[in-house]
């Protein structure tokens, strides 16, 4: 069994919204000889310290799923319940008496084992897209919205695990060749919410990573978002995604 770092590449970037002083998105990765993980967290716009919450939660959850991959894969509901509880404890420690809800964030999380198995967890908005060996793409996990368009779910909520979704491969999951994880700032440009069709942009970025190193692709992702190349079609015309929200995109691809 080869070392997993020889099999997968990880590139990504988060870019601050034009109206924010600090980026409320964060992402983190964690690697071991047997598994690799990525977590993207999007801090709630209404929460004063959500940037701290997103940074802390993304680091912890990425590490936790690598530490306990088999638990996450075979007992996903139990794993995410415990992981969210532990993440809340981490947030309480950094809060130092401040209210937990001020650190609210969503989370999209994916982990891949060296034997090909994979698992994803998702609470709130944002989404996860998979690429498979036949070069087909599909949405693995769609955004979870509340009653209203701008309402979603956060890991700091009471019984937050009830709002979490888990997906996993079959025991032999070698057909996965790439995963894209992103915050809700990029939802409307990376896939069609009605047809669930994946945009050409996701396919292109995964092809970049097939041919270039992680540092180069990370810079390209950041440059393309910051330069306004991702736009949303609105009634009044095209809107730069960064006029609406922070944006994060992370790509994991299998080495060719």
C-alpha positions in Angstrom: 0.0 0.0 0.0 1.7 3.3 -1.2 1.8 6.5 0.8 -1.3 8.6 0.2 0.8 11.8 -0.4 2.0 10.1 -3.6 -1.6 9.7 -4.9 -3.4 13.1 -4.3 -2.8 16.8 -4.8 -4.6 19.6 -2.8 -4.9 23.2 -4.0 -7.2 25.9 -2.8 -7.7 29.5 -1.9 -10.1 31.8 0.0 -10.7 35.4 -1.1 -12.2 38.2 1.0 -15.5 39.8 -0.2 -15.2 43.4 -1.4 -17.4 44.6 1.6 -15.6 42.6 4.4 -12.6 43.8 6.3 -11.6 40.2 7.1 -12.3 37.0 5.3 -14.9 34.9 7.1 -14.1 31.8 5.1 -11.3 29.4 6.0 -10.0 26.1 4.8 -7.6 23.5 6.2 -6.1 20.2 5.1 -4.7 17.3 7.1 -2.6 14.3 5.9 -1.4 11.1 7.3 0.3 8.1 5.5 -3.2 6.5 5.2 -5.7 9.4 4.6 -6.0 13.0 3.5 -8.8 15.5 4.3 -9.9 19.0 3.6 -12.5 21.1 5.4 -13.9 24.5 4.2 -15.8 26.6 6.8 -17.8 29.7 6.1 -18.3 32.1 9.0 -21.8 33.5 9.5 -22.0 37.1 8.4 -24.0 38.0 11.4 -21.5 36.5 13.9 -18.8 38.9 15.2 -16.0 36.4 15.4 -17.0 34.0 12.7 -13.6 34.3 11.0 -12.0 32.9 14.2 -14.7 30.2 14.3 -14.2 29.2 10.7 -10.4 29.0 11.1 -10.5 26.9 14.3 -13.3 24.6 13.1 -11.8 23.9 9.7 -8.4 22.9 11.3 -10.0 20.7 13.9 -12.4 18.9 11.7 -9.8 18.2 9.0 -7.5 16.7 11.6 -10.3 14.8 13.4 -11.4 12.9 10.3 -7.9 11.9 9.5 -7.3 10.7 13.1 -10.5 8.6 13.0 -11.1 7.8 9.3 -12.5 4.3 9.9 -15.0 5.6 12.5 -16.0 8.4 10.1 -16.4 5.9 7.3 -18.2 3.0 9.1 -20.2 5.0 11.7 -20.6 8.4 10.0 -23.6 9.6 12.1 -21.8 8.8 15.4 -18.6 10.3 14.2 -20.1 13.6 13.1 -22.1 13.9 16.4 -18.9 13.5 18.4 -16.8 15.6 16.1 -19.2 18.6 16.2 -19.3 18.3 20.0 -15.5 18.4 20.2 -15.4 21.3 17.7 -17.8 23.3 19.9 -15.5 22.6 22.9 -12.5 24.0 20.9 -14.6 27.1 20.0 -15.5 27.6 23.6 -11.9 27.6 24.6 -11.0 30.3 22.1 -14.1 32.2 22.9 -12.9 32.9 26.5 -16.3 33.9 27.8 -17.6 35.3 24.5 -20.9 33.8 23.3 -20.5 30.6 21.2 -22.9 31.8 18.5 -20.5 34.7 17.7 -18.2 32.0 16.3 -20.8 30.4 14.0 -19.8 28.7 10.8 -20.8 26.1 8.3 -18.6 23.2 7.3 -18.0 21.0 4.2 -15.5 18.2 4.9 -14.1 15.4 2.8 -11.6 12.7 3.5 -10.0 10.0 1.2 -8.2 6.8 2.3 -5.3 5.3 0.5 -7.4 2.2 -0.3 -9.8 4.4 -2.3 -12.6 4.8 0.2 -13.9 8.3 0.7 -16.4 10.1 3.0 -17.9 13.6 3.1 -19.7 15.6 5.8 -21.7 18.8 5.3 -23.6 21.2 7.6 -25.0 24.3 6.1 -24.5 25.8 2.7 -21.6 25.4 0.3 -21.3 22.2 -1.7 -19.1 19.2 -2.7 -18.6 18.0 -6.3 -16.9 14.7 -7.2 -15.1 13.7 -10.4 -14.9 10.0 -11.2 -12.7 7.7 -13.3 -14.9 8.0 -16.4 -14.4 11.8 -16.2 -18.0 12.2 -15.1 -18.9 14.9 -12.5 -21.7 14.9 -10.0 -22.8 16.8 -6.9 -21.9 14.7 -3.8 -23.5 17.1 -1.3 -25.8 20.1 -2.0 -26.3 23.2 0.1 -28.7 23.0 3.1 -30.8 26.1 3.4 -33.4 27.1 6.0 -36.8 28.5 5.5 -35.4 31.6 3.8 -32.8 32.0 1.0 -30.1 33.4 3.2 -30.8 31.1 6.1 -28.6 28.0 6.8 -27.3 25.8 9.6 -24.1 26.2 11.7 -22.0 23.8 13.8 -22.6 26.1 16.8 -26.3 25.4 16.8 -28.1 23.3 19.5 -28.2 19.7 18.2 -26.2 20.8 15.1 -25.4 17.2 14.2 -29.1 16.8 13.3 -28.5 19.1 10.3 -25.4 17.3 9.1 -25.3 15.2 6.0 -22.8 12.3 5.4 -21.9 10.5 2.1 -19.4 7.8 1.5 -18.1 5.5 -1.2 -18.6 1.8 -1.4 -15.9 -0.2 0.4 -13.9 -0.2 -2.9 -14.1 3.4 -3.9 -11.2 3.6 -6.2 -13.2 5.3 -9.0 -13.0 8.8 -7.4 -10.5 11.0 -9.2 -11.2 14.4 -7.7 -13.3 16.4 -5.2 -14.1 20.1 -5.2 -15.3 21.7 -1.9 -16.5 25.3 -1.8 -18.3 27.9 0.3 -21.7 29.4 -0.7 -20.0 32.4 -2.3 -19.3 30.2 -5.4 -22.4 28.1 -5.4 -24.2 29.9 -8.2 -21.3 29.8 -10.6 -20.0 26.3 -10.0 -23.2 24.3 -10.5 -26.8 24.8 -11.6 -29.1 24.5 -8.6 -32.0 23.3 -10.7 -30.4 20.8 -13.0 -27.3 20.0 -10.7 -25.1 20.4 -13.8 -21.5 21.1 -12.9 -20.0 24.2 -14.5 -17.1 24.0 -16.9 -15.0 26.1 -14.4 -14.8 23.1 -12.0 -13.8 20.8 -14.8 -11.2 23.2 -16.0 -9.6 23.7 -12.6 -9.4 20.0 -12.0 -7.6 19.7 -15.4 -5.2 22.4 -14.3 -4.3 20.3 -11.3 -3.8 17.3 -13.5 -1.0 19.2 -15.2 0.5 21.7 -12.7 1.7 21.7 -9.1 -0.4 22.7 -6.1 1.2 26.1 -5.5 0.6 27.1 -9.1 -3.0 25.9 -9.1 -3.7 27.6 -5.7 -2.4 30.9 -7.1 -4.6 30.5 -10.2 -7.7 29.8 -8.2 -7.1 32.9 -6.1 -6.3 35.0 -9.1 -9.4 34.0 -11.0 -11.7 34.7 -8.1 -10.0 38.0 -7.2 -9.9 39.2 -10.8 -13.7 38.9 -11.1 -13.8 36.0 -13.6 -16.6 34.4 -11.6 -19.8 36.3 -12.0 -23.5 35.6 -11.2 -26.2 36.4 -13.7 -28.9 38.6 -12.2 -31.9 40.6 -13.5 -29.7 43.7 -13.5 -26.8 42.0 -15.3 -23.7 40.2 -14.2 -22.5 40.5 -10.5 -19.0 39.8 -9.4 -19.2 37.0 -6.7 -16.9 39.0 -4.5 -19.5 41.8 -4.3 -21.8 39.4 -2.5 -19.7 37.1 -0.2 -16.3 35.7 0.6 -15.3 32.8 -1.6 -13.4 29.6 -1.0 -12.6 26.7 -3.3 -10.4 23.7 -2.6 -9.6 20.9 -5.2 -8.3 17.4 -4.4 -7.2 15.4 -7.4 -5.7 12.0 -8.0 -2.2 12.1 -9.5 -2.2 10.8 -13.0 
